[in-house]
Amino acid sequence: MEKRGRGGTVPSNQALQLSAMTPRRERRPSMFEKEAYAQILKERLKESFHDVQYVEPPYEDSMTDIGKEWRSALAKLRFANSYRMEPLKKFQAYSVETKVQQILKERLKDVKYDEQAFSHLSLELADYILLAVKEFGYYRYKFIVKVLFIQKTGQAINIASRWIWDVTWDSWVAAKHETETYVALALVFALYCE
Protein backbone atom coordinates (compact mmCIF):
# COMPACT_ATOMS: atom_id res chain seq x y z
CA MET A 1 0.00 0.00 0.00
CA GLU A 2 1.28 3.39 -0.99
CA LYS A 3 1.36 6.27 1.55
CA ARG A 4 0.38 9.74 0.43
CA GLY A 5 0.39 12.85 2.57
CA ARG A 6 1.84 16.25 2.15
CA GLY A 7 4.09 16.29 -0.80
CA GLY A 8 3.02 12.80 -1.77
CA THR A 9 3.03 12.11 -5.45
CA VAL A 10 0.16 10.90 -7.54
CA PRO A 11 1.02 7.89 -9.70
CA SER A 12 1.45 8.85 -13.35
CA ASN A 13 -1.45 6.73 -14.63
CA GLN A 14 -3.89 8.47 -12.21
CA ALA A 15 -2.60 11.91 -13.26
CA LEU A 16 -3.29 11.09 -16.90
CA GLN A 17 -6.83 9.95 -16.07
CA LEU A 18 -7.57 13.19 -14.12
CA SER A 19 -6.33 15.42 -16.93
CA ALA A 20 -8.37 13.52 -19.51
CA MET A 21 -11.58 13.79 -17.44
CA THR A 22 -11.47 17.55 -16.74
CA PRO A 23 -12.08 19.81 -19.74
CA ARG A 24 -9.47 22.39 -20.47
CA ARG A 25 -10.58 25.96 -19.64
CA GLU A 26 -9.53 28.91 -21.71
CA ARG A 27 -7.19 31.34 -20.10
CA ARG A 28 -8.90 34.48 -18.83
CA PRO A 29 -7.54 37.54 -20.64
CA SER A 30 -5.29 39.86 -18.71
CA MET A 31 -6.41 43.45 -18.34
CA PHE A 32 -2.92 44.61 -19.35
CA GLU A 33 -3.29 43.28 -22.87
CA LYS A 34 -4.68 45.91 -25.24
CA GLU A 35 -7.48 43.85 -26.85
CA ALA A 36 -8.42 42.15 -23.59
CA TYR A 37 -8.77 45.49 -21.81
CA ALA A 38 -11.21 46.73 -24.46
CA GLN A 39 -13.18 43.50 -24.15
CA ILE A 40 -13.35 43.79 -20.35
CA LEU A 41 -14.59 47.39 -20.62
CA LYS A 42 -17.29 46.38 -23.11
CA GLU A 43 -18.52 43.64 -20.75
CA ARG A 44 -18.63 46.02 -17.80
CA LEU A 45 -20.51 48.66 -19.78
CA LYS A 46 -23.12 46.08 -20.78
CA GLU A 47 -23.80 45.48 -17.08
CA SER A 48 -24.09 49.17 -16.11
CA PHE A 49 -26.97 51.43 -17.06
CA HIS A 50 -26.35 55.05 -17.93
CA ASP A 51 -29.48 56.17 -19.74
CA VAL A 52 -32.48 57.59 -17.92
CA GLN A 53 -35.59 57.21 -20.01
CA TYR A 54 -39.19 58.32 -19.75
CA VAL A 55 -42.18 56.27 -20.79
CA GLU A 56 -45.17 58.13 -22.18
CA PRO A 57 -48.36 56.66 -20.65
CA PRO A 58 -50.56 54.88 -23.17
CA TYR A 59 -53.76 56.76 -23.94
CA GLU A 60 -56.31 54.40 -25.43
CA ASP A 61 -59.97 53.73 -24.95
CA SER A 62 -59.62 50.18 -23.67
CA MET A 63 -58.55 50.10 -20.03
CA THR A 64 -57.77 46.36 -20.06
CA ASP A 65 -54.86 46.73 -22.47
CA ILE A 66 -53.20 49.51 -20.46
CA GLY A 67 -51.81 47.14 -17.83
CA LYS A 68 -50.28 44.87 -20.45
CA GLU A 69 -48.69 47.76 -22.34
CA TRP A 70 -47.23 49.31 -19.20
CA ARG A 71 -45.78 46.01 -18.04
CA SER A 72 -44.11 45.37 -21.38
CA ALA A 73 -42.83 48.97 -21.66
CA LEU A 74 -41.41 49.07 -18.13
CA ALA A 75 -39.83 45.64 -18.46
CA LYS A 76 -37.54 47.02 -21.17
CA LEU A 77 -36.52 50.18 -19.28
CA ARG A 78 -33.85 50.55 -16.66
CA PHE A 79 -33.40 53.78 -14.74
CA ALA A 80 -30.09 55.20 -13.53
CA ASN A 81 -29.53 56.50 -10.02
CA SER A 82 -29.55 60.27 -9.65
CA TYR A 83 -26.99 60.31 -6.80
CA ARG A 84 -28.59 63.49 -5.46
CA MET A 85 -27.31 64.19 -1.95
CA GLU A 86 -29.23 67.41 -1.29
CA PRO A 87 -32.82 68.49 -1.93
CA LEU A 88 -33.89 70.68 -4.82
CA LYS A 89 -35.94 72.77 -2.40
CA LYS A 90 -35.02 72.86 1.30
CA PHE A 91 -37.78 72.41 3.89
CA GLN A 92 -38.97 75.85 5.00
CA ALA A 93 -40.23 75.50 8.54
CA TYR A 94 -41.83 78.94 8.81
CA SER A 95 -44.19 78.56 5.84
CA VAL A 96 -45.22 75.06 6.93
CA GLU A 97 -45.78 76.25 10.49
CA THR A 98 -48.13 79.04 9.40
CA LYS A 99 -50.09 76.61 7.21
CA VAL A 100 -50.44 74.03 10.03
CA GLN A 101 -51.46 76.78 12.46
CA GLN A 102 -54.11 77.97 10.00
CA ILE A 103 -55.47 74.41 9.60
CA LEU A 104 -55.72 73.95 13.37
CA LYS A 105 -57.60 77.25 13.79
CA GLU A 106 -60.05 76.50 10.97
CA ARG A 107 -60.80 72.92 11.95
CA LEU A 108 -60.98 73.38 15.74
CA LYS A 109 -62.68 76.76 16.15
CA ASP A 110 -66.02 75.46 17.56
CA VAL A 111 -64.98 72.04 18.88
CA LYS A 112 -65.43 71.07 22.54
CA TYR A 113 -63.36 68.38 24.25
CA ASP A 114 -64.70 64.85 23.73
CA GLU A 115 -62.55 61.73 24.11
CA GLN A 116 -64.48 59.66 21.56
CA ALA A 117 -64.57 62.36 18.90
CA PHE A 118 -60.94 63.36 19.34
CA SER A 119 -59.58 59.89 18.59
CA HIS A 120 -61.02 60.12 15.06
CA LEU A 121 -60.43 63.86 14.74
CA SER A 122 -56.70 63.46 15.42
CA LEU A 123 -56.40 60.99 12.53
CA GLU A 124 -58.38 63.24 10.18
CA LEU A 125 -56.29 66.28 11.14
CA ALA A 126 -53.04 64.36 10.65
CA ASP A 127 -54.12 63.28 7.16
CA TYR A 128 -55.27 66.78 6.26
CA ILE A 129 -52.01 68.34 7.52
CA LEU A 130 -49.98 65.75 5.61
CA LEU A 131 -51.79 66.58 2.36
CA ALA A 132 -51.29 70.31 2.95
CA VAL A 133 -47.55 69.86 3.61
CA LYS A 134 -47.15 67.70 0.49
CA GLU A 135 -48.63 70.51 -1.61
CA PHE A 136 -45.51 72.59 -0.88
CA GLY A 137 -43.63 70.21 -3.21
CA TYR A 138 -40.65 69.18 -1.12
CA TYR A 139 -39.16 66.49 -3.36
CA ARG A 140 -37.76 63.37 -1.64
CA TYR A 141 -38.91 64.42 1.82
CA LYS A 142 -40.75 61.96 4.05
CA PHE A 143 -43.14 63.47 6.56
CA ILE A 144 -44.29 62.27 9.96
CA VAL A 145 -47.32 64.05 11.41
CA LYS A 146 -48.39 63.72 15.06
CA VAL A 147 -51.53 65.37 16.41
CA LEU A 148 -52.04 65.38 20.18
CA PHE A 149 -55.09 66.51 22.13
CA ILE A 150 -54.54 67.26 25.82
CA GLN A 151 -57.43 67.97 28.17
CA LYS A 152 -56.89 70.91 30.50
CA THR A 153 -57.34 69.71 34.07
CA GLY A 154 -54.59 71.72 35.77
CA GLN A 155 -51.79 69.24 35.03
CA ALA A 156 -48.38 69.74 33.51
CA ILE A 157 -47.20 67.72 30.53
CA ASN A 158 -43.86 67.11 28.87
CA ILE A 159 -43.62 65.76 25.32
CA ALA A 160 -40.30 64.51 23.98
CA SER A 161 -39.19 63.04 20.66
CA ARG A 162 -35.85 61.62 19.66
CA TRP A 163 -34.63 61.22 16.10
CA ILE A 164 -31.40 60.41 14.32
CA TRP A 165 -31.24 62.74 11.38
CA ASP A 166 -29.17 65.03 9.21
CA VAL A 167 -29.16 68.46 10.79
CA THR A 168 -28.56 70.29 7.49
CA TRP A 169 -31.67 68.96 5.64
CA ASP A 170 -34.09 67.50 8.20
CA SER A 171 -36.34 69.69 10.31
CA TRP A 172 -39.54 69.81 12.34
CA VAL A 173 -42.44 72.14 13.04
CA ALA A 174 -44.77 72.46 16.03
CA ALA A 175 -48.10 74.28 15.97
CA LYS A 176 -50.44 74.75 18.93
CA HIS A 177 -54.12 75.61 19.23
CA GLU A 178 -55.42 76.30 22.73
CA THR A 179 -59.01 76.59 24.01
CA GLU A 180 -60.58 76.64 27.47
CA THR A 181 -60.93 72.84 27.68
CA TYR A 182 -58.04 71.39 25.65
CA VAL A 183 -54.75 72.03 23.87
CA ALA A 184 -54.15 70.67 20.37
CA LEU A 185 -50.54 70.16 19.37
CA ALA A 186 -49.48 69.25 15.83
CA LEU A 187 -45.91 68.10 15.12
CA VAL A 188 -44.58 67.73 11.58
CA PHE A 189 -41.20 66.07 11.04
CA ALA A 190 -39.57 66.42 7.61
CA LEU A 191 -36.86 63.88 6.80
CA TYR A 192 -34.88 64.05 3.56
CA CYS A 193 -34.29 60.69 1.87
CA GLU A 194 -31.21 60.62 -0.38
GIQUI-V373781 format. One record per residue. N is the residue number from 1. PHI is phi as a letter, one per 40 degrees, with the letter a starting at -180 (* if undefined). OMEGA is omega in radians with two decimals (999 if undefined). Layout:
n: (N;N)
phi: (PHI;PHI)
omega: (OMEGA;OMEGA)
This chain:
n: (1;2;3;4;5;6;7;8;9;10;11;12;13;14;15;16;17;18;19;20;21;22;23;24;25;26;27;28;29;30;31;32;33;34;35;36;37;38;39;40;41;42;43;44;45;46;47;48;49;50;51;52;53;54;55;56;57;58;59;60;61;62;63;64;65;66;67;68;69;70;71;72;73;74;75;76;77;78;79;80;81;82;83;84;85;86;87;88;89;90;91;92;93;94;95;96;97;98;99;100;101;102;103;104;105;106;107;108;109;110;111;112;113;114;115;116;117;118;119;120;121;122;123;124;125;126;127;128;129;130;131;132;133;134;135;136;137;138;139;140;141;142;143;144;145;146;147;148;149;150;151;152;153;154;155;156;157;158;159;160;161;162;163;164;165;166;167;168;169;170;171;172;173;174;175;176;177;178;179;180;181;182;183;184;185;186;187;188;189;190;191;192;193;194)
phi: (*;c;c;b;a;c;g;c;b;c;d;c;c;c;c;c;c;c;c;c;c;c;c;c;c;c;c;c;c;c;c;c;c;c;c;c;c;c;c;c;c;c;c;c;c;c;c;c;b;b;c;b;b;b;b;c;c;c;b;b;c;c;c;c;c;c;c;c;c;c;c;c;c;c;c;c;c;b;b;c;c;c;f;c;b;b;c;c;b;c;c;b;c;c;c;c;c;c;c;c;c;c;c;c;c;c;c;b;c;b;b;c;c;a;d;c;c;c;c;c;c;c;c;c;c;c;c;c;c;c;c;c;c;c;c;c;g;c;c;g;c;b;b;b;b;b;b;b;b;b;c;c;b;g;c;b;a;b;b;b;b;b;a;b;a;c;c;c;b;c;a;a;b;b;b;b;b;b;b;c;b;a;b;b;b;b;b;b;b;b;b;c;b;c)
omega: (-3.04;3.13;3.05;3.09;3.07;3.10;3.11;-3.10;3.07;3.10;-3.02;3.13;3.08;3.12;3.11;3.12;3.14;-3.12;3.12;-3.09;-3.09;3.12;-3.12;3.13;3.10;3.13;3.11;-3.08;3.12;-3.14;3.14;3.06;-3.01;-3.10;-3.12;-3.14;3.10;3.13;3.12;3.12;3.13;3.12;3.14;3.13;3.07;-3.09;-3.12;-3.08;-3.08;-3.06;3.02;-3.06;3.13;3.13;3.08;-3.13;-3.12;3.12;3.10;-3.13;-3.08;-3.12;-3.09;-3.11;-3.07;-3.13;-3.14;-3.13;-3.13;-3.14;-3.12;-3.13;-3.12;3.11;-3.12;-3.02;3.02;-3.09;3.11;3.06;3.14;-3.13;3.12;-3.09;3.13;-3.09;3.04;-3.12;-3.11;3.13;-3.13;-3.02;-3.07;-3.12;3.10;3.14;3.12;3.12;3.13;3.10;3.11;3.13;3.12;3.13;-3.12;-3.03;-3.02;-3.03;-3.12;-3.08;3.07;-3.08;3.08;-3.07;-3.08;-3.10;-3.07;3.11;3.09;-3.12;3.13;3.09;3.12;3.12;3.13;3.11;-3.13;3.12;3.12;3.10;3.14;-3.14;3.12;3.10;3.10;3.05;3.07;-3.07;3.11;3.04;3.01;-3.07;3.02;-3.11;3.08;3.06;-3.11;3.02;-3.09;3.13;3.13;3.06;3.10;-3.13;3.03;-3.13;3.05;3.11;-3.12;3.06;3.09;-3.13;2.96;-3.07;3.11;-3.04;-3.07;-3.04;-3.09;-3.11;3.10;-3.11;3.05;3.09;-3.05;3.03;-3.03;3.04;-3.13;-3.04;-3.09;3.03;3.07;-3.12;3.11;3.12;3.10;3.10;-3.14;-3.10;-3.13;3.11;-3.10;999)
